[in-house]
Amino acid sequence: MSKTPTSGHPQKLWGGRFAESTSALVERFSESVSFDARLYRQDIRGSQAHARMLAKIGVLSDADARAIVEGLEGILADIEAGRFQWKRELEDVHMNIEAELTARIGDAGKRLHTGRSRNDQVATDMRLYVRDVIDALIPLIDRVAEALLDLAEREADTVMPGFTHLQIAQPVTFGHHMLAWREQILRDKSRLLDCRKRMNVLPLGAAALAGTVYPIDRHFVAEQLGFDGVTENSLDAVSDRDYAIEFCAAASLILVHLSRWSEELILWATPLFGFVDLPDRFCTGSSIMPQKKNPDVPELVRGKAGRVIGNLTALLVLMKGQPLAYNRDNQEDKPPLFDTVDTVTICLEVYAEMIPHIVVNRDNCRAAAARGFSTATDLADYLVKKGLPFRDAHHAVGSAVAYAAQKNCDLAALTLDELKRFSPLIEADVYTYITLEGSLAARNHYGATAPAQVRAAIARARKRT
C-alpha cells in the first residue's frame, strides 16, 4: 500500500522508485537551483552536444536531435530575457531545463538524458563554467598588467625608499616597484592558464560512475565543446573537483597579491607617507570627520582576500573525506566557487580602473628615500671597492650612520672630513655613490632598479605583448 505524499509537489523526474514525495523541508534544504541556475549556458551547451552525439550514433533520430537543440535554444533565449520560471521543486538547473524542454517538445525531451547522468552532466557544466571564467579573467589581468606598465613608465625616474621589515632599506624607483607588482599578476595569469590546460578534458560519458552501455562517441562531444580530450577514468571523472580547487587557489593568490598592493597603497596614501594620491571616486569620507579621505577600495580588496581564501579552505574541507565516486556533498562546491569568481572579478576590475589614475607625489617619495640612511649599503660597497673587507666596511658605515643620526642628517650631508673619521679610504668621489641618484644608477644590471633598467624592462614587456 502506497504512503500518502507529504507534499503537493509534482512527481520527480527520478521518482519511480519512491512511494512518497519529498517533504517540503527537505526540498527547501536540498535544492540547488537557487544558485546553480548560473550554469544554464553551460548546461544547455553540454546538452546540445550530447543530443548531436546521440543522433550521430543512431540512438536519437535526426528529427528528435533537431527538436532538442532548437528547444534548448528557445529555453536559452527565455532565460536570458528573464522569462524563464525556475522551480525549486525541480531541484537544480539540469532538471529545470530538462522538464521545460519536455514540456515544449514532448517525448524527444525525455530521450535527451539517454546515456548520461546528472553526475557527469554537472561535472561537464562545471568544467565549462570554470573554463569560461578563466577566459574572461585573462583579458582583465592583461588590463591590470598594462596599467602597471604605463604607470611604471611614467615613474621610471621617481626615487622612493625600498623597504624591508617596513624599515627604509635602499632607494628604488617607483617604476621598479610597479614592475614588481606586475610580475606578481603575470604569475597569476600563468597559474590560471595552467589550470585551464589541466581541466580541459571532457567528463561527459562517465554517466553515474561506471560509464554507459550505449556506444557513445565521447571525442565527438569533446570536439563540439572545445575540450582537448576526454577523461580517462569514469570514477574520477564524476568525482573530481580538483580544477575548482585549483582555480580557487589561483584566485586566492590573485587576492593575496591585490591585498599586498592595497596595504601599500593604504600606507602610501596616508599623510604620514604622502607617496600617492588616490582619485576621489575611489575613496569615501567620514560621517563625523570632515577632513577624512579614506582609501576604501584598497581596504575592501584587502578584506575580500580573506573571503576568497576562506572559499578555498571550504572546498578543500568539502573534498577531503569523500570516497569515490560522486557524493551529494559536491552540491556545496558551487557557492564558494561562484563567490570566488564574483569577488576576484570585481577586485581585478576595480584595480584595472584605479591604477591609471594614481597620482604619485614625487617630492614626498624622494624626501622619504633621503631619510633612514638608505644609501648606507652604497657607502659600504664603496669601501669594499677600495679594498676594505666587507665586514670591516659594514662596521665603519654603521659607526658613520650612528654619528649622522646624532647630527640628525643623512650620510650625504656629512662633510668629507667627517666621513674620513670612519675610514681613511673615503675620498671626494664618495658623493657620487651615496646620493640617491648615484645609488640608483649604480644598480644598472638586468632586473635591477636603475632607471635605465626599468625602461629596458618596460621595452621588453611591450615587445612581448
C-alpha positions, 0 to 999 in steps of 0.5 A: 500500500502506497504512503500518502505524499507529504507534499503537493509537489509534482512527481520527480523526474527520478521518482519511480522508485519512491512511494512518497514525495519529498517533504517540503523541508527537505526540498527547501534544504536540498535544492540547488537551483537557487544558485546553480541556475548560473550554469544554464549556458553551460548546461544547455551547451553540454546538452546540445552536444550530447543530443548531436552525439546521440543522433550521430550514433543512431540512438536519437533520430535526426528529427528528435536531435533537431527538436532538442537543440532548437528547444534548448535554444528557445529555453536559452533565449527565455532565460536570458530575457528573464522569462524563464520560471525556475522551480525549486521543486525541480531541484537544480538547473539540469532538471529545470531545463530538462522538464521545460524542454519536455514540456515544449517538445514532448517525448524527444525531451525525455530521450535527451538524458539517454546515456548520461547522468546528472553526475557527469552532466554537472561535472561537464557544466562545471568544467565549462563554467570554470573554463569560461571564467578563466577566459574572461579573467585573462583579458582583465589581468592583461588590463591590470598588467598594462596599467602597471606598465604605463604607470611604471613608465611614467615613474621610471625616474621617481626615487622612493625608499625600498623597504624591508621589515617596513624599515627604509632599506635602499632607494628604488624607483617607483617604476621598479616597484610597479614592475614588481607588482606586475610580475606578481599578476603575470604569475597569476595569469600563468597559474590560471592558464595552467589550470585551464590546460589541466581541466580541459578534458571532457567528463561527459560519458562517465554517466553515474560512475561506471560509464554507459552501455550505449556506444557513445562517441565521447571525442565527438562531444569533446570536439563540439565543446572545445575540450582537448580530450576526454577523461580517462577514468569514469570514477574520477571523472564524476568525482573530481573537483580538483580544477575548482580547487585549483582555480580557487587557489589561483584566485586566492593568490590573485587576492593575496597579491591585490591585498599586498598592493592595497596595504601599500597603497593604504600606507602610501596614501596616508599623510604620514607617507604622502607617496600617492594620491588616490582619485576621489571616486575611489575613496569615501569620507567620514560621517563625523570627520570632515577632513577624512579621505579614506582609501576604501577600495584598497581596504575592501580588496584587502578584506575580500582576500580573506573571503576568497581564501576562506572559499578555498579552505571550504572546498578543500574541507568539502573534498577531503573525506569523500570516497569515490565516486560522486557524493551529494556533498559536491552540491556545496562546491558551487557557492564558494566557487561562484563567490570566488569568481564574483569577488576576484572579478570585481577586485581585478576590475576595480584595480584595472580602473584605479591604477591609471589614475594614481597620482604619485607625489614625487617630492614626498617619495624622494624626501622619504628615500633621503631619510633612514640612511638608505644609501648606507649599503652604497657607502659600504660597497664603496669601501669594499671597492677600495679594498676594505673587507666587507665586514670591516666596511659594514662596521665603519658605515654603521659607526658613520650612520650612528654619528649622522643620526646624532647630527640628525642628517643623512650620510650625504650631508656629512662633510668629507672630513667627517666621513674620513673619521670612519675610514681613511679610504673615503675620498671626494668621489664618495658623493657620487655613490651615496646620493640617491641618484648615484645609488640608483644608477649604480644598480644598472644590471638586468632586473635591477632598479636603475632607471635605465633598467626599468625602461629596458624592462618596460621595452621588453614587456611591450615587445612581448605583448 
